[in-house]
């Protein structure tokens, strides 16, 4: 990160190096469920549905055009009051035996469907169900169990539909009382028989669970009132080719908006949410995503989390690792991002040094054009353009383990193209892929929470957006 941040840190100069020296290595392989990440279903076009577009202020039955398409709201409206639980500006409010019904078919089918729900105001508990139709609404069948809503705070219910297209969905309030229930952020994963990827691109998960907002940072897709919601608001379904990155507010919003424009789905992993792999009860389990992006973590990963991340890559996932320079401990807990990443790679229960490199405890600032000459490398010369430069504003460097699968891509300007002084590299492990950049400045788009000072590294050099997007698509096995 830039030098202007440096003076803000509360630092422990040599602690990171001491911690790394004391790390123990383990070669024990745990029993982890094998999940084929490369064939996970992806979000249906237009979803998640956040009810942010359209207007319906009365309960009388009527249709409204939302981001995903036309819906009929029966004994339901779009609520935007302080008593309506929601992310963003509005959610659907249903009373009596009302319903929310799609008026369009999902041609890619429906796999897992996740619905956020909460009570309106001080209303008592209510019940509701998800129903699905395979004949354009002529008849419906109940999916899963009846859900009881008993809290005024949004929580999620998950349903495994697993129907090939065409499919349309309906949410039915079933208790018949005047108590009102709000619904928001309906996520639908496309479903293809035989486990195909359906339509709509790949799913990217951006970590916000490891103090990525500490200090002067906002390393997330969207921050609302100091909180990172799972689904950035307004809903991604409202993004068009001309949408500005200021559609969301956080330092990685440009990256996220650009991925959505390319047909992909993006989510935050909020603070307090578990990092798991192979846990079917966790709707944000890594097995549900193609790529996991972690920009400058500021708290150590737990042993369980390290096993999950390494296993995710081993079984086909893509991991985008970003660190900052040494002695960059934003939350003063004794660990900066180089130490945290090195701990994951040297002290996990799957395999020591799985990716074939380490982060050197350095602090450099320079612009380099010392790029690997490889016209067939799709990270450097992919669909998003050619990468010719990289600028670090206080970043670390990387050291490749001799003979490993790591591929250095960019070096310091005066360095030989060898195994040290590396600023960006890629690697593979098992059937998965990894990219590492050791400065958070190039991904920073200059927007953040009020009071935070961030900088437009994303647009500072034309190569920065190209590098991050090409790398994202390579990790997702789209190029």
C-alpha positions as CSV (number, residue, x, y, z in Angstrom):
1,X,0.0,0.0,0.0
2,X,1.0,3.6,-0.5
3,X,3.5,5.4,1.7
4,X,0.7,7.6,3.0
5,X,-0.8,4.6,4.8
6,X,2.5,3.6,6.4
7,X,2.5,6.2,9.1
8,X,-1.0,5.2,10.1
9,X,0.0,1.7,11.1
10,X,0.5,0.5,14.6
11,X,3.4,-1.8,13.9
12,X,5.4,-4.6,15.5
13,X,8.5,-4.5,13.2
14,X,10.0,-8.0,13.6
15,X,7.1,-10.0,14.8
16,X,6.1,-11.3,11.4
17,X,9.5,-12.7,10.8
18,X,9.6,-14.4,14.2
19,X,6.2,-16.0,13.6
20,X,7.3,-17.4,10.3
21,X,10.5,-18.8,11.7
22,X,8.5,-20.6,14.4
23,X,5.9,-22.2,12.1
24,X,5.8,-25.9,12.1
25,X,5.2,-27.9,8.9
26,X,2.8,-30.8,8.6
27,X,2.6,-33.3,5.8
28,X,-0.6,-35.0,7.1
29,X,-3.4,-35.1,4.7
30,X,-6.9,-34.7,6.3
31,X,-10.0,-36.4,5.1
32,X,-11.7,-33.6,3.1
33,X,-14.7,-34.1,0.9
34,X,-13.7,-34.0,-2.8
35,X,-15.9,-31.5,-4.6
36,X,-15.5,-30.8,-8.3
37,X,-15.3,-27.0,-8.1
38,X,-14.9,-26.7,-11.9
39,X,-18.4,-28.1,-12.5
40,X,-20.3,-26.1,-9.8
41,X,-23.6,-24.6,-11.0
42,X,-23.6,-20.8,-11.4
43,X,-26.1,-18.0,-10.8
44,X,-29.1,-17.8,-13.2
45,X,-29.1,-14.7,-15.4
46,X,-30.6,-11.7,-13.5
47,X,-30.0,-13.2,-10.0
48,X,-29.7,-12.6,-7.2
49,X,-33.0,-10.8,-7.1
50,X,-32.7,-7.9,-4.6
51,X,-36.1,-6.2,-5.3
52,X,-34.2,-2.9,-5.9
53,X,-35.9,-2.0,-9.1
54,X,-39.6,-1.5,-9.7
55,X,-42.3,0.1,-7.6
56,X,-45.3,-1.5,-6.0
57,X,-46.8,0.3,-2.9
58,X,-50.1,-1.6,-2.5
59,X,-51.0,-5.2,-1.5
60,X,-53.5,-5.7,-4.3
61,X,-52.3,-8.4,-6.8
62,X,-50.2,-6.9,-9.6
63,X,-47.1,-7.5,-11.7
64,X,-43.9,-5.6,-11.4
65,X,-40.7,-5.6,-13.5
66,X,-37.7,-6.5,-11.3
67,X,-34.0,-6.9,-12.2
68,X,-34.5,-10.6,-13.0
69,X,-37.8,-10.2,-14.9
70,X,-41.5,-9.8,-14.3
71,X,-43.0,-11.0,-11.0
72,X,-46.6,-11.1,-9.8
73,X,-47.0,-10.0,-6.2
74,X,-50.2,-11.2,-4.6
75,X,-51.1,-9.6,-1.2
76,X,-47.6,-8.3,-1.4
77,X,-45.7,-5.1,-2.1
78,X,-42.2,-3.6,-2.3
79,X,-41.4,-2.1,1.1
80,X,-38.8,0.6,1.7
81,X,-39.7,1.7,5.3
82,X,-37.5,1.5,8.4
83,X,-39.6,-1.5,9.5
84,X,-38.8,-3.5,6.3
85,X,-35.7,-5.7,6.8
86,X,-33.6,-5.3,3.7
87,X,-30.2,-5.0,2.1
88,X,-30.3,-1.9,-0.1
89,X,-33.4,0.2,-0.3
90,X,-36.3,-2.2,-0.5
91,X,-37.5,-5.8,-0.1
92,X,-40.7,-7.7,-0.8
93,X,-43.3,-7.6,2.0
94,X,-46.0,-10.4,2.0
95,X,-49.1,-10.7,4.3
96,X,-52.0,-13.2,4.8
97,X,-51.6,-16.0,2.2
98,X,-49.8,-13.9,-0.3
99,X,-47.1,-15.0,-2.8
100,X,-44.3,-13.9,-5.0
101,X,-44.4,-15.6,-8.4
102,X,-42.0,-15.4,-11.4
103,X,-43.7,-14.7,-14.7
104,X,-40.8,-16.0,-16.7
105,X,-38.9,-19.3,-17.1
106,X,-35.4,-20.1,-16.1
107,X,-34.2,-21.8,-19.2
108,X,-31.0,-23.0,-17.4
109,X,-33.1,-24.6,-14.7
110,X,-32.7,-24.2,-10.9
111,X,-30.2,-25.9,-8.6
112,X,-29.8,-24.5,-5.1
113,X,-32.1,-21.6,-4.3
114,X,-31.4,-19.3,-1.3
115,X,-34.0,-16.9,0.1
116,X,-33.4,-14.2,2.7
117,X,-36.3,-13.6,5.1
118,X,-37.3,-11.7,8.2
119,X,-40.4,-10.4,10.1
120,X,-41.7,-7.0,9.3
121,X,-41.7,-4.5,12.2
122,X,-42.8,-6.1,15.5
123,X,-45.0,-8.8,13.8
124,X,-45.3,-12.3,15.2
125,X,-43.8,-15.4,13.6
126,X,-45.0,-16.7,10.3
127,X,-44.4,-19.6,7.9
128,X,-43.7,-19.8,4.2
129,X,-42.7,-22.3,1.5
130,X,-40.9,-22.4,-1.9
131,X,-42.7,-24.0,-4.8
132,X,-41.4,-24.8,-8.3
133,X,-43.1,-25.3,-11.7
134,X,-41.7,-27.1,-14.8
135,X,-44.6,-26.2,-17.0
136,X,-44.5,-22.4,-17.1
137,X,-46.7,-22.0,-14.1
138,X,-49.6,-24.4,-15.0
139,X,-48.8,-26.4,-11.8
140,X,-46.4,-26.2,-8.9
141,X,-44.7,-28.6,-6.5
142,X,-43.4,-27.8,-3.0
143,X,-39.6,-27.8,-2.6
144,X,-38.1,-28.7,0.8
145,X,-39.6,-28.0,4.1
146,X,-41.9,-25.3,5.5
147,X,-39.8,-22.4,6.9
148,X,-40.7,-20.5,10.1
149,X,-39.6,-16.9,10.2
150,X,-39.2,-15.6,13.8
151,X,-36.6,-12.8,13.7
152,X,-36.6,-9.2,12.4
153,X,-33.1,-9.7,11.2
154,X,-32.6,-11.2,7.7
155,X,-31.5,-14.9,7.7
156,X,-31.3,-17.3,4.8
157,X,-33.1,-20.5,3.9
158,X,-31.7,-22.9,1.3
159,X,-33.6,-25.2,-1.0
160,X,-32.2,-27.8,-3.4
161,X,-34.5,-27.7,-6.5
162,X,-32.3,-29.5,-9.0
163,X,-34.7,-29.2,-12.0
164,X,-33.5,-28.7,-15.6
165,X,-35.2,-25.8,-17.5
166,X,-37.7,-24.5,-17.9
167,X,-38.3,-23.6,-14.3
168,X,-40.2,-20.9,-12.5
169,X,-40.4,-20.3,-8.8
170,X,-43.0,-19.1,-6.3
171,X,-42.7,-18.0,-2.6
172,X,-45.9,-18.7,-0.7
173,X,-46.8,-17.4,2.8
174,X,-48.6,-20.3,4.4
175,X,-49.8,-19.3,7.9
176,X,-52.7,-17.1,6.6
177,X,-52.2,-14.5,9.4
178,X,-51.9,-10.8,9.0
179,X,-48.3,-11.0,10.3
180,X,-46.0,-9.8,7.5
181,X,-42.8,-11.4,6.2
182,X,-40.1,-9.6,4.2
183,X,-38.1,-11.5,1.5
184,X,-34.9,-10.3,-0.1
185,X,-31.8,-11.5,-2.1
186,X,-33.3,-14.5,-3.8
187,X,-30.4,-16.4,-5.3
188,X,-30.9,-19.1,-8.0
189,X,-28.2,-21.3,-9.3
190,X,-28.6,-22.6,-12.8
191,X,-28.9,-26.3,-13.1
192,X,-27.8,-28.6,-15.9
193,X,-28.4,-32.3,-15.8
194,X,-25.1,-34.1,-15.4
195,X,-23.6,-31.4,-13.3
196,X,-22.8,-28.8,-16.1
197,X,-22.2,-25.2,-15.4
198,X,-25.4,-23.8,-16.8
199,X,-25.3,-20.2,-18.0
200,X,-24.2,-16.9,-16.6
201,X,-20.4,-17.2,-16.0
202,X,-18.6,-18.2,-12.8
203,X,-19.0,-17.4,-9.2
204,X,-16.4,-15.2,-7.4
205,X,-16.3,-14.9,-3.6
206,X,-14.4,-11.9,-2.1
207,X,-13.3,-12.4,1.5
208,X,-14.3,-9.7,4.1
209,X,-14.1,-12.0,7.1
210,X,-10.4,-11.4,8.0
211,X,-10.4,-7.7,9.0
212,X,-10.1,-6.5,5.4
213,X,-11.7,-3.3,6.5
214,X,-9.2,-2.6,9.3
215,X,-7.6,0.7,9.6
216,X,-7.7,2.7,6.4
217,X,-8.7,-0.2,4.1
218,X,-11.9,-1.2,2.3
219,X,-10.8,-4.5,0.6
220,X,-14.3,-5.6,-0.3
221,X,-16.9,-5.2,-3.1
222,X,-19.3,-3.1,-1.2
223,X,-19.5,-1.6,2.3
224,X,-22.8,-0.2,3.7
225,X,-22.5,1.6,6.9
226,X,-19.3,-0.2,7.9
227,X,-20.8,-3.6,7.1
228,X,-20.0,-5.8,4.1
229,X,-23.3,-7.5,2.9
230,X,-23.1,-10.9,1.2
231,X,-24.8,-9.4,-1.8
232,X,-23.5,-5.9,-2.8
233,X,-26.2,-3.3,-3.1
234,X,-27.9,-2.2,-5.3
235,X,-28.3,-5.7,-6.8
236,X,-25.9,-6.9,-9.4
237,X,-28.8,-7.5,-11.7
238,X,-29.0,-3.7,-12.3
239,X,-25.5,-3.5,-13.8
240,X,-25.3,-2.7,-17.5
241,X,-22.4,-2.1,-19.9
242,X,-22.4,1.6,-18.9
243,X,-22.6,1.1,-15.1
244,X,-20.0,3.0,-13.2
245,X,-17.9,1.4,-10.5
246,X,-19.5,3.8,-8.0
247,X,-22.6,1.6,-8.3
248,X,-21.0,0.0,-5.2
249,X,-18.9,1.6,-2.5
250,X,-15.7,-0.1,-1.5
251,X,-12.1,-0.2,-2.8
252,X,-12.7,-3.4,-5.0
253,X,-16.0,-2.2,-6.5
254,X,-14.4,-1.6,-9.9
255,X,-13.2,-5.2,-10.0
256,X,-16.6,-6.6,-9.0
257,X,-18.6,-4.5,-11.4
258,X,-16.2,-5.4,-14.2
259,X,-16.6,-9.2,-13.4
260,X,-20.4,-8.8,-13.5
261,X,-20.2,-7.0,-16.9
262,X,-18.4,-10.1,-18.1
263,X,-21.3,-12.3,-17.1
264,X,-20.1,-13.5,-13.7
265,X,-21.5,-13.4,-10.2
266,X,-19.8,-11.8,-7.2
267,X,-20.4,-11.9,-3.5
268,X,-18.7,-10.8,-0.3
269,X,-17.9,-13.2,2.5
270,X,-19.1,-11.1,5.5
271,X,-17.3,-10.8,8.8
272,X,-18.2,-13.6,11.1
273,X,-18.9,-16.0,8.3
274,X,-17.0,-19.3,8.3
275,X,-14.6,-20.3,5.6
276,X,-15.4,-23.9,4.8
277,X,-14.9,-26.5,2.1
278,X,-17.3,-29.4,1.6
279,X,-19.8,-28.2,4.3
280,X,-23.2,-28.5,2.6
281,X,-24.9,-26.7,5.4
282,X,-22.9,-23.5,4.7
283,X,-24.4,-21.6,1.8
284,X,-21.1,-19.8,1.2
285,X,-19.0,-22.9,1.4
286,X,-16.0,-22.6,-1.0
287,X,-17.3,-25.5,-3.0
288,X,-20.1,-23.3,-4.3
289,X,-17.7,-20.9,-6.0
290,X,-15.1,-21.0,-8.8
291,X,-12.7,-18.3,-7.4
292,X,-11.9,-17.1,-3.9
293,X,-10.4,-13.6,-3.7
294,X,-8.6,-12.5,-0.5
295,X,-7.1,-9.0,-0.6
296,X,-4.8,-8.3,2.3
297,X,-6.1,-10.4,5.2
298,X,-5.3,-8.9,8.6
299,X,-6.1,-11.8,10.9
300,X,-4.7,-15.3,10.9
301,X,-6.7,-18.1,9.2
302,X,-7.7,-20.8,11.7
303,X,-6.4,-24.3,11.2
304,X,-9.8,-25.3,9.8
305,X,-9.8,-22.3,7.4
306,X,-6.3,-23.1,6.1
307,X,-7.4,-26.7,5.4
308,X,-10.5,-25.4,3.6
309,X,-8.6,-23.0,1.4
310,X,-5.8,-25.3,0.4
311,X,-8.3,-28.2,-0.2
312,X,-10.4,-25.9,-2.3
313,X,-7.5,-25.2,-4.7
314,X,-6.4,-28.9,-4.6
315,X,-9.8,-29.9,-5.9
316,X,-10.2,-27.4,-8.7
317,X,-10.8,-23.9,-7.2
318,X,-9.1,-20.7,-8.0
319,X,-7.4,-18.6,-5.3
320,X,-6.4,-14.9,-5.8
321,X,-4.0,-14.0,-3.1
322,X,-3.1,-10.3,-2.5
323,X,-0.8,-9.1,0.3
324,X,0.8,-5.8,1.3
325,X,4.3,-4.9,2.3
326,X,6.0,-6.2,5.5
327,X,5.2,-4.4,8.7
328,X,1.7,-3.5,7.5
329,X,-0.4,-4.7,10.5
330,X,-3.5,-2.6,10.1
331,X,-5.3,-3.9,13.2
332,X,-2.2,-4.2,15.5
333,X,-2.8,-7.8,16.3
334,X,0.8,-8.8,15.6
335,X,0.2,-10.2,12.1
336,X,0.4,-8.5,8.7
337,X,-0.7,-10.0,5.4
338,X,2.7,-11.4,4.4
339,X,2.9,-13.3,7.7
340,X,-0.7,-14.5,7.4
341,X,-0.2,-15.8,3.8
342,X,3.1,-17.4,4.7
343,X,1.5,-19.1,7.7
344,X,-1.2,-20.6,5.5
345,X,1.4,-22.0,3.1
346,X,3.9,-23.3,5.7
347,X,1.6,-24.4,8.5
348,X,-1.5,-26.2,7.1
349,X,-2.6,-29.8,7.5
350,X,-2.9,-30.5,3.8
351,X,0.6,-30.0,2.4
352,X,3.5,-27.7,3.3
353,X,4.3,-25.2,0.6
354,X,1.5,-26.3,-1.7
355,X,1.8,-23.5,-4.2
356,X,5.6,-23.4,-4.5
357,X,6.5,-19.9,-3.3
358,X,6.7,-17.6,-0.3
359,X,6.3,-13.9,0.3
360,X,9.5,-12.1,1.1
361,X,9.5,-9.6,4.0
362,X,10.2,-6.6,1.8
363,X,8.8,-3.1,1.1
364,X,9.2,-1.7,-2.4
365,X,7.7,1.1,-4.4
366,X,8.3,1.3,-8.1
367,X,6.8,0.9,-11.6
368,X,8.2,-1.9,-13.6
369,X,7.9,-3.1,-17.2
370,X,9.9,-6.2,-16.5
371,X,7.2,-8.6,-17.7
372,X,7.6,-12.2,-18.8
373,X,7.9,-12.4,-22.6
374,X,5.2,-15.1,-23.2
375,X,2.6,-14.2,-25.9
376,X,0.6,-17.3,-25.1
377,X,0.2,-16.5,-21.3
378,X,-3.4,-15.5,-20.9
379,X,-2.8,-13.7,-17.7
380,X,-0.5,-11.3,-19.4
381,X,-2.1,-11.4,-22.8
382,X,-5.7,-12.5,-22.3
383,X,-9.2,-11.4,-23.4
384,X,-9.0,-8.2,-21.3
385,X,-5.8,-6.9,-23.0
386,X,-2.0,-7.0,-22.8
387,X,-0.2,-6.4,-19.4
388,X,2.9,-4.3,-19.9
389,X,3.5,-2.6,-16.5
390,X,2.8,-3.0,-12.8
391,X,3.2,-0.2,-10.1
392,X,3.8,-1.0,-6.4
393,X,3.1,1.7,-3.9
394,X,4.7,-0.1,-0.9
395,X,4.4,-3.8,-1.6
396,X,6.3,-7.0,-0.8
397,X,8.1,-9.4,-3.2
398,X,7.8,-13.1,-3.9
399,X,10.4,-15.9,-3.9
400,X,9.7,-19.0,-6.0
401,X,10.7,-22.4,-4.6
402,X,13.2,-23.9,-7.1
403,X,11.6,-26.5,-9.3
404,X,8.0,-25.7,-8.2
405,X,5.0,-25.2,-10.4
406,X,5.0,-21.4,-9.7
407,X,5.4,-19.2,-12.8
408,X,6.8,-15.7,-12.2
409,X,5.1,-13.1,-14.4
410,X,6.4,-9.7,-13.3
411,X,9.7,-8.8,-11.6
412,X,11.2,-5.6,-10.1
413,X,12.4,-3.3,-12.9
414,X,16.2,-4.0,-12.5
415,X,15.9,-7.7,-11.4
416,X,16.9,-10.7,-13.5
417,X,13.9,-12.9,-14.4
418,X,14.7,-15.5,-11.9
419,X,13.2,-16.9,-8.6
420,X,13.4,-13.8,-6.5
421,X,12.3,-10.1,-6.7
422,X,9.0,-11.2,-8.1
423,X,5.9,-9.0,-7.9
424,X,3.3,-11.2,-9.5
425,X,3.1,-14.9,-10.2
426,X,0.8,-17.8,-10.9
427,X,0.8,-21.4,-9.8
428,X,-1.2,-24.6,-9.8
429,X,-1.9,-27.2,-7.1
430,X,-3.9,-30.3,-7.7
431,X,-6.5,-29.3,-10.3
432,X,-6.7,-25.7,-9.0
433,X,-5.0,-22.5,-9.8
434,X,-3.4,-19.6,-7.8
435,X,-2.4,-16.0,-8.6
436,X,-0.5,-13.8,-6.1
437,X,0.2,-10.1,-6.3
438,X,2.0,-8.6,-3.3
439,X,0.6,-5.1,-3.2
440,X,-3.0,-4.1,-2.7
441,X,-2.6,-0.7,-4.4
442,X,-3.2,-1.9,-8.0
443,X,-6.6,-3.3,-7.1
444,X,-7.7,-0.2,-5.2
445,X,-10.2,1.9,-7.2
446,X,-10.2,4.9,-4.9
447,X,-13.7,4.5,-3.4
448,X,-14.3,3.6,0.2
449,X,-16.2,4.2,3.4
450,X,-16.5,7.8,4.6
451,X,-13.3,8.8,6.5
452,X,-11.1,6.3,4.7
453,X,-8.4,7.5,2.4
454,X,-8.0,5.3,-0.6
455,X,-6.3,5.7,-4.0
456,X,-7.2,5.0,-7.7
457,X,-4.6,2.3,-8.4
458,X,-7.1,0.5,-10.6
459,X,-7.0,3.3,-13.2
460,X,-3.5,4.6,-12.4
461,X,-2.0,2.3,-15.0
462,X,-4.0,0.7,-17.8
463,X,-2.4,-2.6,-17.1
464,X,-3.8,-2.9,-13.6
465,X,-7.4,-3.7,-14.5
466,X,-6.2,-5.9,-17.4
467,X,-3.9,-7.9,-15.1
468,X,-6.6,-8.5,-12.4
469,X,-9.3,-9.4,-14.8
470,X,-7.2,-11.6,-17.0
471,X,-6.0,-13.4,-13.8
472,X,-9.6,-13.7,-12.5
473,X,-10.7,-15.3,-15.8
474,X,-7.7,-17.7,-15.8
475,X,-8.4,-18.7,-12.2
476,X,-12.0,-19.4,-13.2
477,X,-10.8,-21.5,-16.2
478,X,-12.5,-19.2,-18.6
479,X,-9.3,-18.5,-20.5
